[in-house]
């Protein structure tokens, strides 16, 4: 053991740069792997951990009474109800300096809010005092967007009673209304988070006033007569198990016309999204592990191979075989252990930022954290693997017979015969031939290939995300504006629908306008649970406007196109049959196709169904909503087009306002953009890993070939030529990595994107990123040339007499 430690001290001085680079490689790999695994674990459990602490609502209830009767005191007393918190259905407020939409902004009306229902996790500060109208809590997104944090004062503007009574405060349009009611200077007292009180993807941060605000300014919340419709967050005694009983109790109490929207589908969607993010983080961890196995494993092999001659010399001097193995592997093992511990510290240091996407908006415990089990086991396994491979690599190297000649490379021989400059020929040979000293060539080339492969795959995947997140038509939403034509069976928004459609289609910047009906129908196959919600939103339009992924549009009254998620939930595909039940009758419809439907407040774009107009009226006596979906010419501003349509359609509108709005954002399109951080993280990690691995390979190679360099210098090679040899060696490594890694990386990136497209879902299109690919090519060349400078400088500065004497 004394011999081993003495040798380690000597070897550490001689090969300090190589051992430090090896430790850096291990630290990068360990830190990235542990961070990705921890991110996956936290994302997978974020929703459940938040739900467990926040008393979330079981359902959102809309009484649909237009404020004529207040049923809420009676609803609170129903046996299945544990707690209720009401809020106005058609009111809101604005906050100066915030982009938060004032229309239907959440305003709690009673003292149960944030206490017995949706009791939020308080991240900083405290909850607002229910007796203070000038206090509010906010989300982290509000702090990020506005810079206003706990203790700051913001200006809250309420709507006037006229704006509330006329619907300006409750219906979204392309013109954002400016509340002109009371102004309340409000202090931010806390930052909170719950499933209801949270930041939504792609939307501004939110502010939630104290319930005292609505109680103090009731006219500006519920209208001049204080009879505005109230909606409620309802928490049932036994959760979803009480939904059937709750609906029955509502019907018995005369409120059977109320809409009961369970929160479970919303929470399940959040679980699906966060688990998908967790799966992506696991995929990132797998990519990191694979790259680390190749790059770090080859670096360890290089390091032990560099000691081979010294170890054999010790054996010739009488050292035992066990001592030779210990000497050959100890320095590498120590560097690996130190690198592993450094990687653990890196993982803990970056833990406040390892939540991303939707999971970050649901994390109940943001900030620094350390999972002892995950980090402890992960560090132990990585450290053991590095030490074990160090020993095994030394054993295998000692067992291998020395090859005095070394294998030859056809390319290197051709370069020598082509009478290329000496530095070029020698650089090619050093890159492709191990030579008599068996310099590590294949491992260095493998590291270059892995680096280029990983970065090109990350760039390809990132380009695909960028293309999809700005293309709603990939989600079946090719329109930009929605014009309200009527609701509840009557064309009461527009006096002349046919004339309005002609006016819209005549606009030079409108390429199409599609008349669409929607209504809920019953689909018994959706659930067999008593009292469960079996409602399915059905749309009707001309078959040519249906978005179909596979199969055909519904042209016959007995046909239906199902949303993809609905088809999967029912377990049917093209050619199957489903039973649809409406107010007028029941239809056993044939599934003619599977596709996407419009994204609305009633459904997601992949849940619901399309039918032909004839099929719609066979099921329904009236429509719930009638809308025109308007497609704007590419490059034109939809808001500007809407302003022009609003002026020319003034004579056709039935009410004082024309309800024309932009298309409903697609949450999953916005959520998809959250994945953009993954290819950036992977590309950055692989770039750093490739840089360190290349530097390590060049330094080890220069030391292994010091005898050859000494002979060449003695024969007249200049120091500049020696430095050029390292540059050309790195350039050949880059060419090999590019030739093998680039096409495979692009293929891997496209394959990964196809999997994501299928899970999301959206229409798959292979992404082309010529600019990004060019940056990969140029950037990877710089990465391999940078470490060539110190390697060439070290080779050029060696003492010729000492090296030749040793040889």
C-alpha positions in Angstrom: 0.0 0.0 0.0 3.0 2.3 0.7 4.2 1.7 -2.8 0.8 2.5 -4.2 0.4 5.8 -2.3 4.0 6.9 -3.2 3.3 6.1 -6.8 0.0 8.1 -6.6 1.8 11.1 -5.3 4.3 10.9 -8.2 1.7 10.2 -10.8 -0.5 13.0 -9.6 2.3 15.5 -10.3 3.1 14.1 -13.7 -0.5 13.7 -14.9 -2.3 16.3 -12.9 -4.1 17.8 -15.9 -5.3 14.4 -17.1 -6.7 13.4 -13.7 -8.4 16.8 -13.2 -10.1 16.5 -16.6 -11.2 12.9 -15.7 -12.6 14.2 -12.5 -14.5 17.0 -14.4 -15.9 14.4 -16.8 -17.2 12.3 -13.9 -18.5 15.4 -12.0 -20.4 16.6 -15.1 -21.9 13.2 -15.7 -22.8 12.5 -12.1 -24.3 16.0 -11.6 -26.4 15.8 -14.8 -27.6 12.3 -14.1 -28.7 13.0 -10.5 -30.3 16.3 -11.5 -32.3 14.6 -14.2 -33.4 11.7 -12.0 -34.4 14.1 -9.2 -36.3 16.3 -11.7 -38.2 13.2 -12.9 -39.1 12.1 -9.4 -40.4 15.5 -8.4 -42.4 16.0 -11.6 -44.0 12.6 -11.2 -45.3 13.3 -7.7 -45.9 17.1 -7.9 -49.7 17.0 -8.4 -50.3 14.4 -5.7 -48.1 16.2 -3.2 -49.9 19.5 -3.9 -53.4 17.9 -3.7 -52.5 16.3 -0.4 -51.9 19.7 1.2 -54.6 22.0 -0.4 -58.2 20.6 0.1 -58.9 20.9 -3.6 -62.4 21.3 -5.0 -64.2 18.2 -6.3 -66.2 20.1 -8.9 -67.0 23.5 -10.3 -70.7 24.2 -10.3 -72.5 26.6 -12.6 -76.1 27.1 -11.6 -77.2 28.6 -15.0 -79.8 30.8 -13.3 -78.6 34.2 -14.6 -78.7 35.3 -11.0 -82.5 35.0 -10.7 -82.3 32.6 -7.7 -79.5 32.1 -5.3 -79.3 28.4 -4.7 -76.0 28.4 -2.9 -77.3 28.5 0.7 -79.3 25.4 -0.1 -76.4 23.7 -1.9 -74.1 24.2 1.2 -76.6 22.2 3.3 -76.7 19.1 1.0 -75.5 16.0 2.7 -72.7 15.2 0.2 -71.2 18.7 0.4 -68.2 19.3 2.7 -67.5 22.9 1.8 -68.4 25.5 -0.8 -66.7 28.7 -2.0 -68.5 30.9 -4.5 -67.3 33.4 -7.1 -68.9 35.6 -9.7 -69.3 33.9 -13.1 -69.2 37.0 -15.2 -67.1 39.6 -13.5 -63.4 40.4 -13.0 -60.8 43.1 -12.4 -57.5 44.3 -13.8 -54.1 45.0 -12.1 -51.9 47.9 -13.3 -48.7 46.6 -14.7 -50.0 43.1 -15.1 -51.1 41.4 -18.4 -53.6 39.3 -16.4 -56.9 39.2 -18.4 -59.5 41.2 -16.4 -62.5 39.2 -17.9 -63.7 36.5 -15.5 -60.7 37.0 -13.2 -61.3 35.0 -10.1 -62.9 37.0 -7.2 -63.8 35.0 -4.1 -67.1 35.9 -2.5 -67.1 34.2 0.9 -64.9 33.3 3.8 -64.5 29.6 2.8 -62.3 30.7 -0.1 -58.7 29.6 0.4 -59.5 28.0 3.8 -62.0 25.1 3.5 -61.8 24.8 -0.3 -58.5 25.2 -2.3 -56.5 26.0 0.8 -53.2 27.0 -0.9 -49.7 26.3 0.0 -48.2 29.6 1.1 -44.8 29.9 -0.5 -44.0 33.2 1.1 -45.8 35.6 3.4 -49.4 34.8 4.5 -53.0 34.5 3.3 -55.0 37.7 2.8 -57.1 38.9 5.8 -60.8 38.1 4.9 -61.8 41.4 6.5 -59.3 43.5 4.5 -60.4 44.5 0.9 -56.9 46.0 0.3 -55.0 42.7 0.7 -54.3 40.0 -1.9 -52.1 37.0 -2.6 -50.4 36.2 -5.9 -48.7 33.4 -7.8 -45.0 33.2 -8.5 -45.7 34.1 -12.1 -47.2 37.4 -11.0 -44.0 38.2 -9.2 -41.9 37.2 -12.2 -44.0 39.2 -14.7 -44.5 42.4 -12.7 -41.6 42.4 -10.2 -44.1 43.0 -7.4 -43.5 40.7 -4.4 -44.7 40.4 -0.8 -45.1 43.8 0.8 -45.5 45.7 -2.4 -48.7 47.7 -3.3 -50.5 47.3 -6.6 -53.5 49.1 -8.2 -56.6 47.0 -8.6 -59.3 48.3 -10.9 -62.9 47.0 -10.7 -65.5 47.1 -13.5 -68.5 49.5 -13.2 -71.9 48.0 -12.6 -72.8 48.9 -16.2 -69.9 46.9 -17.6 -70.9 43.9 -15.4 -74.6 44.1 -16.4 -73.8 44.3 -20.1 -71.4 41.4 -20.1 -68.2 43.3 -20.9 -66.6 41.9 -17.7 -67.6 38.3 -18.5 -67.2 37.6 -22.2 -63.8 37.5 -23.9 -63.3 39.5 -27.1 -60.3 40.7 -29.1 -60.7 44.1 -27.4 -59.5 43.8 -23.9 -61.9 45.9 -21.7 -60.6 48.6 -19.4 -62.4 48.4 -16.0 -63.7 51.9 -15.1 -65.1 51.2 -11.6 -63.5 51.8 -8.2 -59.7 51.8 -7.8 -58.3 49.9 -4.8 -54.7 50.2 -3.7 -53.9 46.6 -2.7 -51.0 45.2 -0.7 -49.5 41.8 -1.8 -49.2 39.8 1.5 -48.4 36.3 0.2 -47.4 34.0 -2.7 -49.6 30.9 -2.9 -50.2 27.8 -5.0 -53.0 25.2 -5.3 -54.6 23.3 -8.2 -57.0 26.2 -8.7 -54.8 29.1 -7.6 -51.8 28.5 -9.8 -50.0 29.8 -12.8 -51.3 28.5 -16.1 -49.0 27.6 -19.0 -48.5 30.4 -21.4 -50.6 32.9 -19.4 -49.7 35.8 -17.1 -49.2 35.4 -13.4 -52.4 35.9 -11.3 -53.5 38.0 -8.3 -56.3 36.8 -6.0 -57.9 39.5 -3.8 -59.3 39.0 -0.3 -63.0 38.0 -0.3 -63.6 41.4 1.4 -63.0 43.1 -1.9 -66.1 41.5 -3.5 -68.1 42.0 -0.3 -67.2 45.7 -0.1 -67.8 46.5 -3.8 -70.7 44.1 -4.5 -72.3 46.3 -7.2 -69.0 46.2 -9.2 -68.8 42.4 -8.9 -72.4 41.2 -9.3 -74.0 44.2 -11.1 -76.2 47.1 -10.2 -78.9 44.8 -8.7 -76.4 42.5 -7.0 -78.0 39.6 -8.9 -75.1 38.4 -11.0 -74.7 34.7 -11.4 -72.5 32.9 -8.9 -70.5 29.8 -9.6 -68.9 27.7 -6.9 -66.0 25.5 -6.0 -67.5 22.5 -4.2 -65.6 20.0 -2.1 -67.6 16.8 -1.5 -67.3 14.7 1.6 -66.1 11.6 -0.2 -64.7 13.3 -3.3 -65.5 11.8 -6.7 -67.4 9.0 -5.1 -70.1 11.5 -4.1 -70.6 13.0 -7.5 -73.5 10.8 -8.4 -75.3 11.5 -5.1 -74.5 15.2 -5.4 -76.1 15.4 -8.9 -79.1 13.5 -7.6 -79.4 15.9 -4.6 -79.2 18.9 -6.9 -82.0 17.5 -9.1 -84.2 16.8 -6.1 -83.6 20.4 -4.9 -84.7 21.8 -8.3 -81.2 22.6 -9.5 -80.9 19.8 -12.0 -80.1 22.2 -14.8 -76.8 23.1 -13.1 -73.5 22.2 -14.8 -71.3 20.1 -12.6 -67.8 19.9 -14.0 -65.6 17.5 -12.0 -62.1 18.7 -11.3 -60.7 15.2 -11.6 -60.2 15.4 -15.4 -58.3 18.7 -14.9 -56.1 17.1 -12.2 -55.7 14.0 -14.3 -54.6 16.1 -17.2 -52.1 17.8 -15.0 -50.9 14.4 -13.8 -50.6 13.2 -17.4 -48.6 16.3 -18.3 -46.3 16.2 -15.3 -45.7 12.4 -15.7 -45.0 13.0 -19.4 -42.5 15.7 -18.3 -41.1 13.1 -15.8 -40.8 10.6 -18.6 -38.9 13.2 -20.7 -36.6 13.9 -17.7 -36.0 10.2 -17.4 -35.2 10.1 -21.1 -32.7 12.9 -20.5 -31.2 10.9 -17.7 -31.0 7.8 -19.9 -29.2 9.9 -22.6 -26.8 11.3 -20.0 -26.1 7.8 -18.7 -25.5 6.4 -22.1 -23.2 9.3 -23.0 -21.4 9.0 -19.7 -20.9 5.3 -20.1 -19.2 5.8 -23.5 -17.3 9.0 -22.8 -16.3 8.5 -19.2 -15.7 4.8 -19.7 -13.4 5.5 -22.6 -11.6 8.2 -20.6 -11.0 5.8 -17.7 -9.6 3.3 -20.2 -7.3 5.9 -21.7 -6.1 6.9 -18.3 -5.2 3.4 -17.2 -3.7 2.6 -20.6 -1.4 5.6 -20.2 0.1 3.9 -17.1 0.6 0.6 -18.8 4.3 0.9 -19.5 5.0 2.1 -16.0 3.0 -0.7 -14.4 4.8 -3.3 -16.5 8.1 -1.8 -15.5 7.1 -2.2 -11.8 6.3 -5.8 -12.5 9.7 -6.3 -14.1 11.3 -4.8 -10.9 9.5 -7.4 -8.7 6.2 -5.8 -7.8 3.4 -8.3 -7.3 0.6 -8.5 -9.8 -1.9 -7.2 -7.2 0.4 -4.2 -6.5 0.7 -3.5 -10.2 -3.1 -3.5 -10.6 -3.4 -1.2 -7.5 -0.8 1.2 -8.9 -2.4 1.2 -12.3 -5.9 2.0 -11.1 -5.5 4.0 -7.9 -5.1 7.4 -9.5 -8.0 6.9 -11.9 -10.2 5.6 -9.1 -9.4 8.5 -6.7 -10.1 11.1 -9.5 -13.4 9.2 -10.2 -14.5 9.3 -6.5 -13.6 13.0 -6.2 -15.5 13.7 -9.4 -18.5 11.8 -8.1 -18.6 13.7 -4.9 -18.3 17.0 -6.9 -21.2 15.9 -9.1 -23.3 15.3 -5.9 -22.6 18.8 -4.8 -23.5 20.2 -8.2 -26.9 18.3 -8.1 -27.7 19.8 -4.7 -26.6 23.3 -5.8 -28.9 23.3 -8.9 -31.9 21.6 -7.1 -33.9 24.9 -6.8 -34.0 25.0 -10.6 -34.5 21.3 -11.6 -38.3 21.6 -11.8 -39.5 22.7 -15.2 -42.7 23.1 -17.2 -46.1 22.5 -15.6 -44.5 20.6 -12.7 -42.7 23.8 -11.7 -46.1 25.6 -11.4 -47.4 22.7 -9.1 -44.4 22.1 -7.0 -45.5 22.6 -3.3 -41.9 22.7 -2.0 -39.8 24.8 -4.4 -36.3 25.7 -3.4 -33.2 23.8 -2.4 -33.8 20.1 -1.6 -31.9 16.9 -1.4 -33.4 13.4 -1.5 -31.0 11.3 0.7 -32.1 8.0 -0.9 -31.9 9.1 -4.5 -28.7 11.1 -4.1 -27.0 8.6 -1.8 -27.8 5.5 -3.9 -27.0 7.4 -7.1 -23.6 8.7 -5.9 -22.7 5.2 -4.5 -23.5 3.5 -7.8 -21.7 6.0 -9.9 -18.6 6.0 -7.7 -18.6 2.2 -7.5 -18.9 1.9 -11.3 -16.0 4.3 -11.9 -13.7 2.5 -9.4 -14.8 -0.9 -10.7 -14.1 0.0 -14.3 -10.7 1.5 -13.3 -9.6 -1.8 -11.8 -11.1 -3.9 -14.6 -9.6 -1.7 -17.3 -6.2 -2.1 -15.7 -6.6 -5.9 -15.5 -7.6 -6.1 -19.1 -4.7 -3.8 -20.2 -2.2 -5.9 -18.4 -3.6 -9.1 -19.9 -3.3 -7.8 -23.4 -0.1 -8.6 -25.2 1.9 -5.6 -26.3 1.9 -4.9 -30.1 5.3 -3.4 -31.0 4.1 -2.4 -34.5 0.5 -1.4 -33.9 -2.2 -1.6 -36.5 -2.1 0.6 -39.5 -4.8 2.8 -40.9 -5.5 2.9 -44.6 -6.4 6.6 -44.5 -3.2 7.4 -42.6 -1.1 5.4 -45.1 -2.8 7.2 -48.0 -2.1 10.6 -46.3 1.6 9.7 -45.9 1.8 8.6 -49.6 0.1 11.7 -50.8 3.0 13.9 -49.7 0.9 16.1 -47.5 2.6 18.5 -45.2 4.4 16.7 -42.3 2.1 18.1 -39.6 -1.0 16.9 -41.5 0.3 13.4 -42.2 1.4 13.0 -38.6 -1.9 14.4 -37.2 -3.9 12.0 -39.3 -1.8 9.1 -38.2 -2.1 10.1 -34.5 -5.9 10.3 -34.8 -6.3 6.9 -36.5 -3.4 4.7 -35.5 -2.5 3.6 -31.9 1.1 3.3 -32.8 3.8 1.3 -31.0 2.7 2.8 -27.6 -0.9 1.9 -28.2 -2.2 5.4 -27.8 -6.0 5.6 -27.1 -7.4 6.1 -30.6 -10.7 4.2 -30.8 -11.9 5.5 -27.5 -11.2 9.1 -28.5 -13.1 8.6 -31.8 -16.0 7.1 -29.9 -16.2 10.1 -27.7 -16.3 12.4 -30.7 -19.1 10.4 -32.3 -21.2 10.4 -29.1 -20.7 14.2 -28.7 -21.8 15.1 -32.2 -24.6 12.5 -32.1 -26.1 13.8 -28.9 -25.8 17.5 -29.8 -27.3 17.0 -33.3 -30.2 14.9 -31.8 -30.9 17.6 -29.3 -30.8 20.3 -32.0 -33.2 18.3 -34.2 -35.6 17.7 -31.4 -35.5 21.3 -30.3 -36.2 22.5 -33.9 -39.2 20.3 -34.0 -40.6 21.7 -30.8 -40.1 25.3 -32.1 -41.9 24.4 -35.3 -44.9 22.9 -33.5 -45.4 25.4 -30.8 -46.1 28.1 -33.4 -48.4 26.0 -35.6 -51.8 25.5 -34.1 -52.9 23.8 -37.3 -50.8 20.8 -36.2 -53.3 20.5 -33.4 -56.3 20.8 -35.8 -56.8 24.5 -35.0 -56.3 26.3 -38.3 -58.5 29.3 -37.5 -57.5 32.5 -35.6 -60.9 34.2 -34.8 -64.2 33.0 -33.3 -67.4 35.0 -34.0 -70.4 34.2 -31.7 -73.5 33.7 -33.8 -75.9 32.4 -31.2 -76.5 30.3 -28.1 -79.1 28.2 -26.5 -80.8 27.4 -29.8 -81.2 31.0 -31.0 -79.2 33.2 -33.4 -79.4 36.0 -30.9 -76.0 37.5 -31.3 -76.3 38.3 -35.1 -79.6 39.4 -36.7 -78.7 37.9 -40.1 -76.3 34.9 -39.9 -76.1 34.4 -43.6 -75.4 38.0 -44.3 -72.8 38.1 -41.6 -71.0 35.1 -43.1 -71.0 36.8 -46.5 -69.4 40.0 -44.9 -66.8 37.9 -43.1 -65.9 35.9 -46.2 -65.7 39.1 -48.3 -62.9 40.5 -46.2 -59.6 40.4 -48.2 -57.6 39.1 -45.3 -60.0 36.2 -44.5 -59.4 32.9 -46.3 -62.3 31.0 -44.8 -65.2 31.2 -42.4 -66.8 28.0 -41.1 -70.3 27.9 -39.5 -70.1 25.4 -36.6 -72.7 24.2 -34.2 -72.0 22.5 -30.8 -74.1 20.8 -28.2 -73.6 18.2 -25.5 -74.8 14.6 -26.0 -74.8 11.6 -23.8 -72.4 8.8 -24.4 -73.1 6.0 -22.0 -69.9 4.1 -22.9 -67.8 6.9 -21.4 -68.4 5.6 -17.8 -70.4 2.9 -16.1 -70.3 4.5 -12.7 -73.7 5.6 -11.4 -74.2 9.4 -11.6 -70.9 9.8 -13.5 -70.6 12.5 -16.1 -71.1 11.0 -19.6 -71.4 14.2 -21.5 -69.6 14.5 -24.9 -69.4 17.7 -26.8 -70.4 17.2 -30.4 -69.6 19.6 -33.3 -71.3 19.9 -36.6 -70.0 21.5 -39.8 -69.6 20.6 -43.4 -67.4 17.4 -43.7 -64.7 19.2 -45.7 -63.8 21.3 -42.6 -63.3 18.3 -40.2 -59.8 17.6 -39.1 -59.2 13.9 -39.6 -56.0 12.0 -38.7 -57.1 8.7 -40.1 -60.3 7.5 -41.8 -62.8 9.8 -43.5 -65.0 12.8 -42.5 -68.6 12.1 -41.3 -70.7 12.6 -44.4 -73.7 10.5 -43.4 -76.0 11.2 -40.5 -75.1 7.9 -39.0 -71.3 8.6 -39.0 -69.1 10.3 -36.4 -65.5 11.4 -36.2 -64.2 11.0 -32.7 -61.4 13.0 -31.1 -58.3 10.9 -30.6 -58.4 10.8 -26.8 -62.2 10.0 -26.9 -61.6 7.1 -29.3 -58.8 5.7 -27.1 -60.9 6.1 -24.0 -63.7 4.1 -25.6 -61.4 1.6 -27.2 -62.8 2.0 -30.7 -61.2 2.9 -34.0 -62.3 3.5 -37.6 -65.1 1.1 -38.4 -66.3 0.8 -34.8 -69.6 1.9 -33.4 -70.7 4.2 -30.6 -74.1 5.1 -29.2 -74.9 8.9 -29.0 -78.0 10.1 -27.2 -79.4 13.6 -27.5 -82.6 15.4 -26.7 -84.1 14.3 -30.0 -83.0 10.7 -30.1 -80.3 8.1 -30.1 -78.0 7.1 -32.9 -75.7 4.1 -33.2 -73.1 5.8 -35.2 -70.3 4.3 -37.2 -66.8 5.8 -36.5 -65.8 7.0 -39.9 -62.6 8.7 -38.7 -60.4 9.8 -35.8 -59.1 13.3 -35.5 -59.2 16.7 -33.7 -62.1 19.0 -32.8 -62.1 22.7 -31.9 -60.5 23.7 -28.6 -63.0 25.4 -26.5 -63.9 25.9 -22.8 -66.0 22.8 -23.1 -63.4 20.3 -24.3 -59.8 19.7 -25.3 -58.9 19.5 -29.0 -58.7 15.7 -28.9 -61.9 15.0 -26.9 -65.3 15.3 -28.4 -66.7 14.4 -31.8 -67.6 15.8 -35.3 -70.8 14.9 -37.1 -72.5 16.2 -40.2 -75.2 18.9 -39.8 -77.9 16.3 -40.6 -76.5 14.0 -37.9 -76.4 16.9 -35.5 -80.1 17.6 -35.9 -81.0 13.9 -35.7 -79.5 14.1 -32.2 -80.4 17.6 -30.9 -83.4 19.9 -30.8 -81.2 23.0 -30.4 -77.5 24.0 -30.3 -75.7 25.2 -27.2 -73.5 27.5 -29.2 -73.2 28.6 -32.8 -69.9 30.1 -34.0 -68.0 31.1 -37.0 -64.4 29.9 -37.1 -62.5 32.4 -39.1 -59.1 31.8 -40.8 -56.9 34.8 -41.4 -54.5 35.1 -44.3 -50.9 34.2 -43.2 -48.9 37.3 -42.2 -52.0 39.3 -41.3 -52.7 40.4 -37.7 -55.9 38.7 -36.5 -56.7 41.5 -34.0 -56.5 44.1 -36.8 -58.8 42.0 -39.0 -61.2 41.6 -36.0 -61.3 45.4 -35.6 -62.2 45.8 -39.3 -64.9 43.1 -39.1 -66.3 44.7 -35.9 -66.9 48.0 -37.7 -68.4 46.6 -41.0 -70.7 44.2 -39.1 -72.1 46.8 -36.8 -75.5 46.8 -38.6 -75.9 43.0 -38.2 -75.2 42.6 -34.5 -78.3 42.0 -32.3 -76.8 43.2 -29.0 -74.7 46.3 -28.2 -71.4 44.4 -28.5 -70.0 42.0 -31.1 -68.5 39.0 -29.4 -65.5 38.3 -31.6 -62.5 36.8 -30.0 -59.2 35.1 -30.9 -59.1 31.3 -30.9 -58.9 29.6 -27.5 -55.2 28.8 -26.7 -54.3 25.2 -26.9 -52.9 24.2 -23.5 -51.0 21.3 -24.8 -49.3 23.4 -27.5 -48.2 25.8 -24.8 -47.1 22.9 -22.5 -45.1 21.4 -25.4 -43.0 24.5 -25.4 -41.9 23.6 -21.8 -40.0 20.7 -23.2 -37.7 23.1 -25.0 -35.5 23.2 -22.0 -34.6 19.5 -22.3 -32.7 19.6 -25.7 -31.0 22.8 -24.5 -29.9 21.1 -21.3 -28.8 17.9 -23.1 -27.0 19.8 -25.8 -25.2 21.9 -23.3 -24.2 18.9 -21.2 -23.0 16.9 -24.2 -21.1 19.9 -25.5 -19.2 20.3 -22.2 -18.7 16.6 -22.0 -17.3 16.4 -25.5 -15.0 19.3 -24.8 -13.5 17.7 -21.6 -13.3 14.3 -23.2 -11.4 15.7 -26.3 -9.0 17.6 -24.1 -8.4 14.4 -22.0 -7.8 12.3 -25.2 -5.4 14.8 -26.7 -3.4 15.2 -23.5 -3.1 11.4 -23.0 -2.2 10.9 -26.6 0.5 13.6 -26.5 2.1 11.9 -23.4 1.9 8.4 -24.8 3.6 9.6 -28.0 6.3 11.8 -26.4 9.0 9.5 -27.7 7.8 9.9 -31.2 7.6 13.6 -30.8 11.1 13.7 -29.4 12.5 11.8 -32.4 10.7 14.1 -34.9 11.9 17.2 -33.1 15.5 15.8 -33.2 15.1 15.3 -37.0 14.0 19.0 -37.5 10.3 19.3 -36.7 9.6 22.8 -35.3 7.5 23.6 -32.3 4.9 25.2 -34.5 4.6 22.0 -36.5 4.2 20.0 -33.3 1.3 22.2 -32.2 -0.2 21.8 -35.7 -0.1 18.0 -35.3 -2.4 18.3 -32.3 -4.8 20.6 -34.3 -4.9 18.2 -37.3 -5.4 15.2 -35.0 -8.4 17.0 -33.4 -9.7 17.9 -36.8 -9.7 14.3 -38.0 -11.5 13.3 -34.8 -14.1 16.0 -35.6 -14.5 14.7 -39.2 -15.0 11.1 -37.9 -17.5 12.3 -35.3 -19.4 14.4 -37.8 -19.5 11.6 -40.5 -20.9 9.0 -38.1 -22.6 11.1 -35.4 -24.5 13.7 -37.5 -26.8 11.4 -39.5 -27.4 9.1 -36.6 -28.2 12.1 -34.3 -30.7 13.6 -36.8 -32.4 10.2 -37.0 -32.5 9.8 -33.3 -33.9 13.4 -32.9 -36.6 12.7 -35.4 -37.5 9.4 -33.9 -37.8 11.0 -30.4 -40.0 13.7 -31.9 -42.3 11.1 -33.5 -42.8 9.5 -30.1 -43.6 12.9 -28.5 -46.0 13.7 -31.4 -47.9 10.5 -30.8 -48.2 11.1 -27.1 -49.1 14.8 -27.2 -50.9 14.3 -29.8 -50.3 16.4 -32.9 -49.7 16.0 -36.6 -46.1 14.7 -37.0 -43.8 16.5 -39.4 -40.1 15.9 -39.6 -38.2 19.1 -38.6 -35.5 20.5 -40.8 -33.0 22.7 -39.1 -30.3 23.6 -41.6 -29.1 26.7 -39.7 -29.0 24.8 -36.4 -27.2 21.9 -38.1 -24.7 24.3 -39.5 -24.1 25.7 -36.0 -23.5 22.2 -34.8 -20.9 21.6 -37.5 -19.1 24.8 -36.8 -19.5 24.7 -33.0 -18.2 21.1 -32.8 -15.1 22.0 -34.8 -14.4 24.8 -32.3 -15.0 22.4 -29.4 -12.3 20.0 -30.7 -9.8 22.7 -31.7 -9.9 24.5 -28.3 -8.3 21.6 -26.3 -5.8 21.0 -29.1 -4.0 24.2 -28.1 -2.8 23.2 -24.6 -2.1 19.6 -25.8 0.1 20.9 -28.7 1.8 23.4 -26.4 2.7 20.6 -23.9 4.1 18.4 -26.6 6.1 21.2 -28.1 7.7 22.1 -24.7 8.9 18.6 -23.7 12.6 18.2 -22.9 14.1 16.3 -25.8 17.1 15.0 -23.9 15.1 13.6 -21.0 12.6 11.9 -23.3 15.2 10.4 -25.6 17.2 9.1 -22.6 14.1 7.5 -21.2 13.2 5.9 -24.6 
